[in-house]
Amino acid sequence: LVKKGNHYRLNEYNVHRIFLATSLISCKLLDDKQKPLKLFAMVGGISPTELCALEKVCLETLEYDLYVNPAVYALYERRLRASVQPQNSLEMLRRRRSRKFDN
């Protein structure tokens, strides 16, 4: 989205909305049984009308091209896993240590 629609700027106020809209699009593309739009909107804390509008903007920005090159997907997956895993492990260690001291 950022590459195709350079007039969009991600920030702390809209990143969750974009993530929510693109998650909805992904689920519609991949899942045989779709979850209701109202459910996605409720989980995201926005109205179904706003989510529907965001979905439309995302699809138009992507020119309805939802294909992702497998090599590009693998690259981003590795980057995401590398950035998330150490934090989760560190957080788990912190929780374990704090439980030991609480007892």
N, C-alpha and C positions, 0 to 999 in steps of 0.2 A: 504493500500500500504506500509506504513512504517513498519508494522508488518511482512508482507510477503517478502518484498524486503529490507532487512536491509542495503543494500549497497547504497540505495538512501537516500540522506540527503535533507530535506526541508530547504530552506533558502529564503531570501527576493527576490532572483533573479529567482527562479523556482517555487515558490508556486502557482503563478497565472497560470502558464502553466499546472501544475498538476490539479489544480481546473478546468481549461478550458477543459482539456481532459476528466476528470471524469464527468463533466457536459454534455459533448457531448455523452459519453457512456450512462449516465442516460437518456438523452432525447431519444436516439435511442431505449433504452429498454422500456420506458414508453409511448412515444408519438406515436399515430397512424400515424400522418403526420409529417415526419421529416423535419427539417430545413436544408438548404444546409450547408455542411461542410465549404464552403467559407465564409458564414455568421459568423459562430463561429470563424473562423480564423481572420476575419476582426475585430470583436468585441474584440478578445483577443490580437490583434496587432502582430500576428505571421503569417507565411505563411501556406497555406493549407497543404503543404508537411510536415512541421514540426508538425502540429497538427495531421496529419494522423500517423506519426511515434510515437508521444506521446501516441496516442490512442492505438496503437499496444503494446507499452511497458507496459502501464497500464494493458491492458487485459492479457498479458502474465504474468506479475507479480502477478495478481490476479488468475492466472490459469483459466481464463475465468469463474470463480465462482463469480457471481454477486448477489448471495443471501445474504441478510442481516437479521439476526435474529431480529424479532420485538422488543424484550426486549433491545437489543443493540441499535437499531435505536432510541427507545424512550429515552434511557439514553443520547445519543449524542444530540438528539433534545432538551432535557431539558437543557443540558449544554450550547448549542448554544444560546437558547432563553434567558437564564439567563445572559449570557455574552453580548448579544446585546441589550436587552431591556433597561436596565438602562442607557446605553450610549446614546441611541436614545432619551429617555425621558430627559436626562440632556441636550443634544444638543438642543432639542426643547425649553426647558426653557431658555437657553442662547439666542437663536434667538428671542424669544418673548421679553425678557428683553432688548435686543439691539434695537429692533424696537421701543419700548416705548421711549427710550432715543433719538433715531434718529428723532422722530417727534417733 
